[in-house]
Amino acid sequence: MPTLLAAAKDPTDVLDDLKPAGPKATVLDPAKAHLGKTIKNERQLIRARFSPDGLHLAAAGLDKIIHVWELETEKKHTLPGHVTWVSALVFNPKGKQLFTADFQGNIRAWDYVKPDSQPLFTITGADRQITRALAVSNDGALLLSGGDDGVVRAWSTKDGKPAKEFGTALTTPVWQRVFKAGEAGHCGGIYALAVHPDGKSFVSGDQFGVAKHWEIASGKLVRDLDARLLYTRKEDFIADVGGVRCFAFDAKGERLAAGGLSKAESNAFCPGTPAVLVFDWTTGKALTELKLTVKSDGPINGLRYLSDGTLAGFGEHQSAATVCAFWKPADKPEPFHTVSAQSATDLDLHPDGQRLVSPLFVANGSGGNGAREKFKDKYVQNASQIALINLFAKVDTKPAKPVKKA
Amino acid sequence: MKRWYECGSAEHALSRRQMLGTLAGTAAVGACGLSSLMQQTVAAEMKKQNRQVIFIWLDGGMSQFESWDPKPDSEFGGPFRSIPTSVPGVHISELMPHSAKLMHHLTVVRSMCTKDPNHSTGVARIQRGDPANRGVNYPYLGAAVTKLLGTPANGLPPYIWIKPGSGGFIYQEAGFLGAKYGALALGEGKPPIHIQRPDTISDADDAARNELRRLANARFRLDRRESEVDAYEQSYDMAMQLMKRKELFDNSRLPAKDIARYGTHPLGRHLLQARVLLEAGVQFIKVTSYHWDTHGDNFNMSQQLVPQVDQPFAALIQDLADRSMLDNVLVVLMSEFGRTPTINSRLGRDHWPDAWSLALAGAGIRRGNIVGQTTKNGAFVDGEGYDVGHLFHTIFSALGINSKKIEYKNNGQPLPIARDDCEPIKLALA
């Protein structure tokens, strides 16, 4: 069975650092961030997250099963997963629960430390169509889900019973929806959720680039935040492109970052400009639009604030490598550092604050346009690798040169 | 003067007869008591002359996995489910619930296997039937059909192309047949802009100016053999024909229920417009929808795109069935290729000519029918694959055109109307 350690190539990428008894990493230095250990998965993964205690890593995607790595023992086990692709994955910050959701609107709760265990409970048809985003309240009591029907639902994390709804479920099909400003609920499907650090409110982002701020206790909509930059529908398009694909709050809850794609040029290739909007949470105003300085045409799919205020973001690019970017949003819109890597569909920060994890695309040589009849036997699916991005300087492991005696 | 690009086939000579002539012939046959064989021949000819085609083109390539050939349990299947259809045992994607209910009217060919993975060459190659290189420009399907069936005497343009964007007379579609077999394109489904004659121009003035135009054309063509003059005249004639049929473009006449059933999106509006034109007797209608080339975000896009064809396509099939038009109208729904089994770095699917699907219905087509299959994972054709040449033979056969015998004659050169190394897909034919 492959393990994170077995996949090691760089002796400095020691996952032992992540073990409780392991050596602790050096000083956080995002300017020296570098690609660390990777582990390949036979099929493409969509989500990858660290457990709140930092002892486990879970990932899931197209193979429908849940992959869990126990970082201390380096063992991997799986959970049965779903009947279709896994679309979202989140740990409960309190306790040993993992929640996963799929493209048919089903949510499952798992005791993730037990290999091959059955779901603790399943919420069938939780979001009617695709469930695209999950989040858990800071006290661990409520699971929030959002999907194609545009309503955020809160479920008890104890038993999956419905607890609350935020907004009204949309009944019009996804392709017939039209944006209207100032609506009480979302006009389109929900792509992203994030709970504010104060635990009292959360934000939901939709396909039209609207972020809505909700109060958890009262269920009230507090306000809209305008992230419409992340949505494109030109006159000749026949589909909506973009949407708010991810959120991140900074530690104090003073800033909210929303990631996605701006200025899409078509609804076919969906090429555009990766973009991140940073909002002042107090005023709800967008402070800055962050950019990449390398060519990349897909959305930013994952964002995380580091403890020093750095914002890390990672996304997709068609048929070529892109970058994990590091910004100081208050300083300038361009990243101060990037790490080159293949496309990513998610991003998470280890609780020790020293590493990011991301599921990256791996081409298996069967990509691009056909015809491939002659290569039938070699035609295989693409894959993923779980990649760690170390947020500190590489350790120079070369032995010191012997000092010549005079 | 006979133009070099005119077809010299006996088939065409027969089909050019006017319907009244055929009717008179039928009466004469009955009166003279000639054989029933002759009567059948005449009846078959009449039937052929009534044949119409609607050719729905999803430009860029609709994913077969997210439409006609879902493989939800394979490594290449997407996240969407397959659903049962009105034909027991046949499943299609959950993104096509309306079509699933009407599967008993359709033939779906799941074993298309073509050669060209590029749009730039693929669209023309497919719509021309992928002819062997004989040094000529073959006509697109619409021009070929109107040529081979003969123009019906209903005073309407025989070949209309409803498309997004601008319209005009697209003579290039005619290839070596000559420009007059080109398509009258209705940009956004709207009629040519000058269909509404200003009130200030009287009938007499209009007739006079048209006569002047004809005289000028006649003089211009004296020493010329190019078909552009024909095309120019043809486009004028078409405009004049349409001026008499303005009601075909009066959307206020359309029942609100129909508008809702087809949808108010471009493809919905254009397919409803096509139904109106089919009812009026237009022989060949091409309806194009662009932006199906989902290299990026294929699954979010398919979720929005596929229903845009499913709903109005099903409405059209139902309407043709309800109006007893399915026996005469051939429906073709296709793209230039399908999409890759593999999923790329942008969660998209690329071009895939190796194994893809299309749908046929109506005139001459078997109903409730699946032709061919793909491998368990959907990547390749399992069994016999069909190229565009097979498809063109099938279309011609369904229309009563013997594609193995009928030939074009181009400047004396006989040319097959479909690839001579291909056959009709017999399993698709009624």
Interface residues (C-beta under 8 A of the other chain):
Chain A: R43 Q44 L62 T84 W85 S87 D102 F103 Q104 I130 P173 V174 W175 Q176 D236 F237 I238 A239 D240 V241 S266 N267 A268 F269 C270 P271 D297 G298 E316 H317 Q318 S319 A320 Q342 S343 T345 F361 A363 N364 S366 G367 G368 N369 G370 A371 R372 E373 K376 Y379 V380 Q381 N382
Chain B: G60 P72 E75 F76 G78 P79 F80 R81 C113 K115 P117 N118 P164 G165 G263 H265 P266 L267 S289 Y290 H291 W292 D293 T294 H295 G296 D297 F299 N300 M301 Q303 Q304 L305 P307 Q308 F337 T340 P341 T342 I343 N344 S345 R346 L347 G348 D350 H351 W352 P353 D354 A379 F380
